[in-house]
């Protein structure tokens, strides 16, 4: 009897359910979720839910009736502890076993944790789950000084939200610029200046060495330079690691993620992986890669539904990302890592501009601030595998939007 078992009920897992039914699959679907909450959207947790006027009530990924209406066996508050590939069974921590015809690992990622002196003090939090958001939101009400460890997307989104509440915020970042893994140096520099204007104190070249506390609660963060920063709340945003332990225990290859092919299939033909936990061959990166984004999760889920039902098409979705940091909406189309040239389009002083990133003369990515038209045009162009002359990118009179539409039609 067919039973597609999906381990993980985040963005990737729930989109896969939706896409399987949309593609005509009528067999059983079982979804396993470790949290007791119905599946919810994670991106707002570091932004909207941190405002003073809001409580972190989750926005559902789908309405509750979606599961009953699509005949989905949704198991909440349980986790898979072992996979027996020979018997094709998944064992849950409540002792039950599920027989699968296909198994999909949508296990996501887990926050990296600190292991410095004092990291066990109360008031030091990560931010990934609804429970995390509830705990952080509750402490913000009385917080006067916040220290953020890590100037990535999550850390800076939270820093901007805390500043909007009038809280003193210091960000410690060991690297020399913010969001360095994702952005060009020019765009990193713009965001550093923008956060400073918001009143965020950015400390680059400073990691965290230890925490000081009183009565079991954090009171200061001590950086690698020896400087101490007052803190009655610390937000740790030092990245994530893919959840590969289940795959590894089942004998599947893992290396910065669960290894899958262009169909998102592991070496076991009945086991697939997707989303934050999957390492896949990317046409846009020109190498195997692993991405942490809503877009990647949803696009891979749509593709995987077709793969499970017999399609031989390779996954080739264009990566794109977004981040809301106070009044700044950052949108990125493509992968700009290792770009060797950039072209500015628009005026950063206006708060609305784009940076075009080139690698070996070809357009690799477009980073846009408060400029959704450029972002959508870039997605259309890059999805077609097309480039753009640097002179056109720099020309303020060049109609990028119309050009991208013409390319898409052609």
One Martini backbone bead per residue (centre of mass of N, CA, C, O) as a GRO file, in nm:
protein
  410
    1UNK     BB    1   0.095   0.036   0.023
    2UNK     BB    2   0.072   0.357  -0.011
    3UNK     BB    3   0.326   0.572   0.173
    4UNK     BB    4   0.404   0.894   0.226
    5UNK     BB    5   0.677   0.995   0.422
    6UNK     BB    6   0.713   1.298   0.612
    7UNK     BB    7   1.000   1.453   0.757
    8UNK     BB    8   0.852   1.731   0.818
    9UNK     BB    9   0.642   2.049   0.876
   10UNK     BB   10   0.743   2.258   0.697
   11UNK     BB   11   0.767   2.417   0.409
   12UNK     BB   12   0.846   2.163   0.246
   13UNK     BB   13   0.645   1.948   0.352
   14UNK     BB   14   0.374   2.103   0.291
   15UNK     BB   15   0.420   2.158  -0.009
   16UNK     BB   16   0.432   1.861  -0.088
   17UNK     BB   17   0.149   1.788  -0.024
   18UNK     BB   18   0.014   1.989  -0.213
   19UNK     BB   19   0.160   1.888  -0.478
   20UNK     BB   20   0.072   1.596  -0.480
   21UNK     BB   21  -0.230   1.656  -0.507
   22UNK     BB   22  -0.208   1.841  -0.760
   23UNK     BB   23  -0.070   1.588  -0.929
   24UNK     BB   24  -0.270   1.324  -0.832
   25UNK     BB   25  -0.221   1.203  -0.566
   26UNK     BB   26  -0.405   0.925  -0.373
   27UNK     BB   27  -0.246   0.841  -0.153
   28UNK     BB   28  -0.078   0.820   0.123
   29UNK     BB   29  -0.012   1.070   0.390
   30UNK     BB   30   0.265   1.132   0.614
   31UNK     BB   31   0.324   1.370   0.883
   32UNK     BB   32   0.613   1.480   1.069
   33UNK     BB   33   0.610   1.663   1.388
   34UNK     BB   34   0.779   1.788   1.667
   35UNK     BB   35   0.573   1.992   1.706
   36UNK     BB   36   0.256   2.078   1.844
   37UNK     BB   37   0.218   2.262   1.625
   38UNK     BB   38   0.101   2.382   1.369
   39UNK     BB   39   0.200   2.475   1.084
   40UNK     BB   40   0.439   2.748   1.033
   41UNK     BB   41   0.574   3.057   0.993
   42UNK     BB   42   0.909   3.176   1.034
   43UNK     BB   43   1.001   3.463   0.928
   44UNK     BB   44   0.837   3.653   1.142
   45UNK     BB   45   0.992   3.595   1.416
   46UNK     BB   46   1.230   3.830   1.360
   47UNK     BB   47   1.004   4.061   1.322
   48UNK     BB   48   0.690   4.110   1.374
   49UNK     BB   49   0.691   3.956   1.665
   50UNK     BB   50   0.882   4.194   1.803
   51UNK     BB   51   0.671   4.378   1.850
   52UNK     BB   52   0.501   4.541   2.099
   53UNK     BB   53   0.194   4.480   1.984
   54UNK     BB   54   0.284   4.176   1.973
   55UNK     BB   55   0.220   3.841   1.950
   56UNK     BB   56   0.350   3.514   1.876
   57UNK     BB   57   0.146   3.440   1.644
   58UNK     BB   58   0.086   3.212   1.415
   59UNK     BB   59   0.129   3.153   1.076
   60UNK     BB   60  -0.009   2.950   0.871
   61UNK     BB   61   0.062   2.742   0.610
   62UNK     BB   62  -0.216   2.605   0.676
   63UNK     BB   63  -0.510   2.518   0.721
   64UNK     BB   64  -0.645   2.273   0.910
   65UNK     BB   65  -0.843   2.164   0.678
   66UNK     BB   66  -0.626   2.072   0.478
   67UNK     BB   67  -0.567   1.788   0.600
   68UNK     BB   68  -0.849   1.667   0.580
   69UNK     BB   69  -0.906   1.747   0.276
   70UNK     BB   70  -0.623   1.566   0.197
   71UNK     BB   71  -0.577   1.311   0.358
   72UNK     BB   72  -0.387   1.370   0.625
   73UNK     BB   73  -0.140   1.236   0.838
   74UNK     BB   74  -0.095   1.428   1.127
   75UNK     BB   75   0.199   1.433   1.328
   76UNK     BB   76   0.233   1.563   1.652
   77UNK     BB   77   0.498   1.561   1.878
   78UNK     BB   78   0.695   1.390   1.692
   79UNK     BB   79   0.965   1.151   1.611
   80UNK     BB   80   1.220   1.026   1.426
   81UNK     BB   81   1.466   0.766   1.517
   82UNK     BB   82   1.432   0.554   1.268
   83UNK     BB   83   1.563   0.378   0.972
   84UNK     BB   84   1.447   0.100   0.771
   85UNK     BB   85   1.535   0.016   0.456
   86UNK     BB   86   1.460  -0.283   0.424
   87UNK     BB   87   1.157  -0.244   0.559
   88UNK     BB   88   1.041   0.038   0.531
   89UNK     BB   89   1.083   0.204   0.816
   90UNK     BB   90   0.951   0.425   1.077
   91UNK     BB   91   1.054   0.531   1.393
   92UNK     BB   92   0.908   0.642   1.681
   93UNK     BB   93   0.918   0.783   2.007
   94UNK     BB   94   0.636   0.611   2.073
   95UNK     BB   95   0.698   0.314   1.910
   96UNK     BB   96   0.605   0.349   1.639
   97UNK     BB   97   0.533   0.229   1.299
   98UNK     BB   98   0.618   0.310   0.958
   99UNK     BB   99   0.519   0.239   0.640
  100UNK     BB  100   0.694   0.289   0.332
  101UNK     BB  101   0.731   0.385  -0.010
  102UNK     BB  102   0.811   0.681   0.066
  103UNK     BB  103   1.085   0.894   0.176
  104UNK     BB  104   1.096   1.223   0.334
  105UNK     BB  105   1.353   1.460   0.402
  106UNK     BB  106   1.244   1.756   0.609
  107UNK     BB  107   1.450   1.845   0.867
  108UNK     BB  108   1.638   2.072   0.823
  109UNK     BB  109   1.755   2.292   1.085
  110UNK     BB  110   1.998   2.397   1.331
  111UNK     BB  111   2.115   2.576   1.566
  112UNK     BB  112   2.384   2.716   1.665
  113UNK     BB  113   2.591   2.675   1.948
  114UNK     BB  114   2.717   2.785   2.236
  115UNK     BB  115   3.053   2.726   2.430
  116UNK     BB  116   3.079   2.946   2.643
  117UNK     BB  117   3.116   3.111   2.910
  118UNK     BB  118   2.775   3.147   3.024
  119UNK     BB  119   2.568   3.009   2.806
  120UNK     BB  120   2.354   2.908   3.048
  121UNK     BB  121   2.218   3.160   3.087
  122UNK     BB  122   1.973   3.350   3.134
  123UNK     BB  123   1.875   3.529   2.828
  124UNK     BB  124   1.975   3.313   2.617
  125UNK     BB  125   1.900   3.306   2.262
  126UNK     BB  126   1.735   3.170   2.015
  127UNK     BB  127   1.583   3.174   1.660
  128UNK     BB  128   1.322   2.941   1.522
  129UNK     BB  129   1.084   2.903   1.704
  130UNK     BB  130   0.797   2.973   1.865
  131UNK     BB  131   0.917   2.939   2.148
  132UNK     BB  132   1.145   3.135   2.108
  133UNK     BB  133   0.969   3.386   2.043
  134UNK     BB  134   0.815   3.393   2.310
  135UNK     BB  135   1.063   3.430   2.495
  136UNK     BB  136   1.178   3.689   2.366
  137UNK     BB  137   0.927   3.870   2.378
  138UNK     BB  138   0.899   3.866   2.687
  139UNK     BB  139   1.188   4.000   2.745
  140UNK     BB  140   1.158   4.271   2.588
  141UNK     BB  141   0.972   4.427   2.786
  142UNK     BB  142   1.243   4.460   3.000
  143UNK     BB  143   1.452   4.551   2.808
  144UNK     BB  144   1.757   4.762   2.758
  145UNK     BB  145   1.986   4.544   2.669
  146UNK     BB  146   2.114   4.422   2.357
  147UNK     BB  147   2.274   4.125   2.230
  148UNK     BB  148   2.413   4.032   1.916
  149UNK     BB  149   2.513   3.723   1.766
  150UNK     BB  150   2.540   3.813   1.463
  151UNK     BB  151   2.533   3.951   1.110
  152UNK     BB  152   2.280   3.832   0.997
  153UNK     BB  153   1.965   3.815   0.917
  154UNK     BB  154   1.845   3.754   1.196
  155UNK     BB  155   2.009   3.956   1.367
  156UNK     BB  156   1.920   4.218   1.202
  157UNK     BB  157   1.619   4.191   1.224
  158UNK     BB  158   1.616   4.201   1.533
  159UNK     BB  159   1.768   4.465   1.576
  160UNK     BB  160   1.559   4.645   1.434
  161UNK     BB  161   1.317   4.569   1.616
  162UNK     BB  162   1.445   4.663   1.885
  163UNK     BB  163   1.491   4.960   1.803
  164UNK     BB  164   1.184   5.023   1.757
  165UNK     BB  165   1.160   4.987   2.088
  166UNK     BB  166   1.423   5.145   2.218
  167UNK     BB  167   1.660   4.952   2.227
  168UNK     BB  168   1.967   4.863   2.312
  169UNK     BB  169   2.208   4.776   2.044
  170UNK     BB  170   2.445   4.503   2.000
  171UNK     BB  171   2.675   4.384   1.748
  172UNK     BB  172   2.848   4.078   1.705
  173UNK     BB  173   3.121   4.035   1.458
  174UNK     BB  174   3.388   3.856   1.337
  175UNK     BB  175   3.364   3.980   1.092
  176UNK     BB  176   3.395   4.270   0.859
  177UNK     BB  177   3.082   4.209   0.781
  178UNK     BB  178   2.766   4.197   0.685
  179UNK     BB  179   2.643   3.932   0.529
  180UNK     BB  180   2.902   3.797   0.381
  181UNK     BB  181   2.782   3.528   0.242
  182UNK     BB  182   2.546   3.699   0.061
  183UNK     BB  183   2.706   3.972   0.003
  184UNK     BB  184   2.827   4.234  -0.116
  185UNK     BB  185   3.034   4.472  -0.004
  186UNK     BB  186   2.851   4.713  -0.081
  187UNK     BB  187   2.592   4.611   0.062
  188UNK     BB  188   2.711   4.573   0.338
  189UNK     BB  189   2.786   4.873   0.377
  190UNK     BB  190   2.501   4.985   0.364
  191UNK     BB  191   2.387   4.825   0.613
  192UNK     BB  192   2.580   4.930   0.820
  193UNK     BB  193   2.494   5.229   0.797
  194UNK     BB  194   2.189   5.187   0.845
  195UNK     BB  195   2.214   5.071   1.135
  196UNK     BB  196   2.359   5.308   1.258
  197UNK     BB  197   2.120   5.507   1.204
  198UNK     BB  198   1.924   5.337   1.394
  199UNK     BB  199   2.137   5.266   1.654
  200UNK     BB  200   2.324   5.042   1.589
  201UNK     BB  201   2.588   4.856   1.731
  202UNK     BB  202   2.875   4.779   1.549
  203UNK     BB  203   3.105   4.484   1.589
  204UNK     BB  204   3.378   4.419   1.423
  205UNK     BB  205   3.600   4.164   1.498
  206UNK     BB  206   3.384   4.036   1.716
  207UNK     BB  207   3.348   3.800   1.934
  208UNK     BB  208   3.261   3.553   2.168
  209UNK     BB  209   3.384   3.466   2.498
  210UNK     BB  210   3.158   3.565   2.717
  211UNK     BB  211   2.953   3.560   3.016
  212UNK     BB  212   2.779   3.765   3.242
  213UNK     BB  213   2.634   3.729   3.577
  214UNK     BB  214   2.321   3.739   3.781
  215UNK     BB  215   2.131   3.519   3.930
  216UNK     BB  216   2.145   3.345   3.644
  217UNK     BB  217   2.169   3.612   3.469
  218UNK     BB  218   2.234   3.799   3.219
  219UNK     BB  219   2.460   4.113   3.190
  220UNK     BB  220   2.703   4.029   2.986
  221UNK     BB  221   2.918   4.071   2.699
  222UNK     BB  222   3.226   3.919   2.601
  223UNK     BB  223   3.466   3.981   2.392
  224UNK     BB  224   3.762   3.910   2.213
  225UNK     BB  225   3.874   4.206   2.321
  226UNK     BB  226   3.736   4.241   2.633
  227UNK     BB  227   3.475   4.365   2.594
  228UNK     BB  228   3.185   4.493   2.768
  229UNK     BB  229   2.829   4.428   2.726
  230UNK     BB  230   2.537   4.511   2.804
  231UNK     BB  231   2.290   4.244   2.910
  232UNK     BB  232   1.941   4.116   2.933
  233UNK     BB  233   1.975   4.022   2.623
  234UNK     BB  234   2.040   3.739   2.402
  235UNK     BB  235   2.109   3.691   2.053
  236UNK     BB  236   2.164   3.396   1.863
  237UNK     BB  237   2.321   3.425   1.516
  238UNK     BB  238   2.542   3.164   1.391
  239UNK     BB  239   2.367   2.971   1.252
  240UNK     BB  240   2.347   2.650   1.083
  241UNK     BB  241   2.259   2.297   1.080
  242UNK     BB  242   2.201   2.020   0.932
  243UNK     BB  243   1.963   1.754   0.953
  244UNK     BB  244   2.144   1.433   0.930
  245UNK     BB  245   2.124   1.199   1.145
  246UNK     BB  246   1.915   1.007   1.017
  247UNK     BB  247   2.064   0.950   0.754
  248UNK     BB  248   2.331   0.850   0.871
  249UNK     BB  249   2.205   0.609   1.037
  250UNK     BB  250   2.097   0.487   0.746
  251UNK     BB  251   2.356   0.519   0.538
  252UNK     BB  252   2.363   0.802   0.425
  253UNK     BB  253   2.495   1.053   0.257
  254UNK     BB  254   2.697   1.320   0.409
  255UNK     BB  255   2.756   1.684   0.320
  256UNK     BB  256   2.629   1.949   0.404
  257UNK     BB  257   2.414   1.731   0.390
  258UNK     BB  258   2.196   1.559   0.201
  259UNK     BB  259   2.258   1.357  -0.057
  260UNK     BB  260   2.155   1.457  -0.386
  261UNK     BB  261   2.008   1.474  -0.678
  262UNK     BB  262   1.831   1.631  -0.937
  263UNK     BB  263   1.567   1.472  -0.799
  264UNK     BB  264   1.615   1.448  -0.477
  265UNK     BB  265   1.777   1.177  -0.452
  266UNK     BB  266   1.900   0.928  -0.305
  267UNK     BB  267   2.063   0.627  -0.329
  268UNK     BB  268   1.785   0.569  -0.233
  269UNK     BB  269   1.500   0.536  -0.433
  270UNK     BB  270   1.293   0.583  -0.159
  271UNK     BB  271   1.476   0.845  -0.087
  272UNK     BB  272   1.437   1.185   0.015
  273UNK     BB  273   1.549   1.538  -0.017
  274UNK     BB  274   1.485   1.874   0.128
  275UNK     BB  275   1.597   2.178   0.167
  276UNK     BB  276   1.803   2.261   0.431
  277UNK     BB  277   1.920   1.943   0.428
  278UNK     BB  278   2.004   1.968   0.119
  279UNK     BB  279   2.240   1.843  -0.122
  280UNK     BB  280   2.270   1.994  -0.445
  281UNK     BB  281   2.281   2.032  -0.785
  282UNK     BB  282   2.371   2.354  -0.910
  283UNK     BB  283   2.343   2.554  -1.183
  284UNK     BB  284   2.395   2.841  -1.045
  285UNK     BB  285   2.661   2.750  -0.881
  286UNK     BB  286   2.828   2.506  -1.020
  287UNK     BB  287   2.743   2.326  -0.765
  288UNK     BB  288   2.721   2.200  -0.477
  289UNK     BB  289   2.436   2.273  -0.257
  290UNK     BB  290   2.296   2.472   0.026
  291UNK     BB  291   1.974   2.601   0.121
  292UNK     BB  292   1.821   2.884   0.318
  293UNK     BB  293   1.486   2.889   0.208
  294UNK     BB  294   1.170   2.925   0.106
  295UNK     BB  295   1.207   2.895  -0.196
  296UNK     BB  296   1.364   2.628  -0.194
  297UNK     BB  297   1.149   2.461  -0.051
  298UNK     BB  298   0.908   2.505  -0.252
  299UNK     BB  299   1.043   2.434  -0.523
  300UNK     BB  300   1.137   2.149  -0.443
  301UNK     BB  301   0.856   2.037  -0.376
  302UNK     BB  302   0.735   2.062  -0.657
  303UNK     BB  303   0.947   1.885  -0.792
  304UNK     BB  304   0.923   1.626  -0.616
  305UNK     BB  305   0.639   1.546  -0.687
  306UNK     BB  306   0.716   1.478  -0.981
  307UNK     BB  307   0.939   1.273  -0.923
  308UNK     BB  308   0.767   1.063  -0.765
  309UNK     BB  309   0.562   1.053  -1.032
  310UNK     BB  310   0.813   1.026  -1.282
  311UNK     BB  311   0.998   1.249  -1.325
  312UNK     BB  312   1.322   1.349  -1.501
  313UNK     BB  313   1.363   1.624  -1.406
  314UNK     BB  314   1.566   1.877  -1.328
  315UNK     BB  315   1.669   2.080  -1.089
  316UNK     BB  316   1.646   2.467  -1.158
  317UNK     BB  317   1.604   2.667  -0.945
  318UNK     BB  318   1.601   2.992  -0.853
  319UNK     BB  319   1.761   3.169  -0.631
  320UNK     BB  320   1.592   3.340  -0.354
  321UNK     BB  321   1.576   3.639  -0.140
  322UNK     BB  322   1.481   3.780   0.192
  323UNK     BB  323   1.483   4.099   0.394
  324UNK     BB  324   1.362   4.259   0.694
  325UNK     BB  325   1.509   4.584   0.798
  326UNK     BB  326   1.298   4.760   0.881
  327UNK     BB  327   1.281   4.978   0.602
  328UNK     BB  328   1.441   4.731   0.470
  329UNK     BB  329   1.424   4.562   0.153
  330UNK     BB  330   1.578   4.264   0.079
  331UNK     BB  331   1.669   4.140  -0.253
  332UNK     BB  332   1.763   3.820  -0.404
  333UNK     BB  333   1.898   3.718  -0.721
  334UNK     BB  334   2.074   3.462  -0.689
  335UNK     BB  335   2.442   3.399  -0.688
  336UNK     BB  336   2.715   3.616  -0.564
  337UNK     BB  337   2.934   3.445  -0.513
  338UNK     BB  338   3.241   3.536  -0.642
  339UNK     BB  339   3.225   3.804  -0.739
  340UNK     BB  340   3.422   4.045  -0.957
  341UNK     BB  341   3.168   4.236  -1.026
  342UNK     BB  342   3.000   4.562  -1.003
  343UNK     BB  343   2.672   4.728  -1.042
  344UNK     BB  344   2.517   5.034  -1.018
  345UNK     BB  345   2.155   5.092  -0.960
  346UNK     BB  346   2.111   5.383  -0.854
  347UNK     BB  347   2.040   5.549  -0.530
  348UNK     BB  348   2.122   5.498  -0.206
  349UNK     BB  349   2.009   5.772  -0.086
  350UNK     BB  350   1.702   5.683  -0.161
  351UNK     BB  351   1.657   5.364  -0.080
  352UNK     BB  352   1.669   5.282  -0.410
  353UNK     BB  353   1.836   4.989  -0.527
  354UNK     BB  354   2.104   4.820  -0.721
  355UNK     BB  355   2.315   4.520  -0.746
  356UNK     BB  356   2.528   4.393  -0.992
  357UNK     BB  357   2.654   4.059  -1.027
  358UNK     BB  358   2.969   3.943  -1.151
  359UNK     BB  359   3.093   3.641  -1.328
  360UNK     BB  360   3.290   3.625  -1.580
  361UNK     BB  361   3.080   3.847  -1.722
  362UNK     BB  362   2.833   3.727  -1.569
  363UNK     BB  363   2.529   3.722  -1.447
  364UNK     BB  364   2.449   3.616  -1.100
  365UNK     BB  365   2.327   3.881  -0.944
  366UNK     BB  366   2.061   4.064  -0.759
  367UNK     BB  367   2.060   4.347  -0.544
  368UNK     BB  368   1.780   4.477  -0.354
  369UNK     BB  369   1.641   4.799  -0.244
  370UNK     BB  370   1.329   4.883  -0.256
  371UNK     BB  371   1.315   4.702  -0.559
  372UNK     BB  372   1.096   4.491  -0.698
  373UNK     BB  373   1.129   4.528  -1.004
  374UNK     BB  374   1.423   4.436  -1.025
  375UNK     BB  375   1.383   4.159  -0.897
  376UNK     BB  376   1.181   4.040  -1.101
  377UNK     BB  377   1.358   4.083  -1.350
  378UNK     BB  378   1.594   3.908  -1.253
  379UNK     BB  379   1.439   3.644  -1.232
  380UNK     BB  380   1.361   3.621  -1.526
  381UNK     BB  381   1.646   3.626  -1.645
  382UNK     BB  382   1.795   3.400  -1.471
  383UNK     BB  383   1.592   3.168  -1.535
  384UNK     BB  384   1.702   3.178  -1.848
  385UNK     BB  385   2.021   3.216  -1.844
  386UNK     BB  386   2.070   3.525  -1.852
  387UNK     BB  387   2.215   3.824  -1.931
  388UNK     BB  388   2.389   4.153  -1.883
  389UNK     BB  389   2.504   4.431  -1.964
  390UNK     BB  390   2.679   4.657  -1.786
  391UNK     BB  391   2.583   4.912  -1.936
  392UNK     BB  392   2.279   4.857  -1.890
  393UNK     BB  393   2.278   4.843  -1.581
  394UNK     BB  394   2.394   5.153  -1.557
  395UNK     BB  395   2.153   5.255  -1.722
  396UNK     BB  396   1.884   5.458  -1.632
  397UNK     BB  397   1.729   5.421  -1.930
  398UNK     BB  398   1.712   5.131  -1.899
  399UNK     BB  399   1.459   4.877  -1.955
  400UNK     BB  400   1.458   4.614  -1.756
  401UNK     BB  401   1.169   4.512  -1.738
  402UNK     BB  402   1.112   4.482  -2.043
  403UNK     BB  403   1.353   4.305  -2.114
  404UNK     BB  404   1.275   4.059  -1.935
  405UNK     BB  405   1.007   4.003  -2.081
  406UNK     BB  406   1.122   3.951  -2.361
  407UNK     BB  407   1.296   3.713  -2.282
  408UNK     BB  408   1.069   3.531  -2.171
  409UNK     BB  409   0.912   3.513  -2.441
  410UNK     BB  410   1.162   3.413  -2.618
   0.00000   0.00000   0.00000
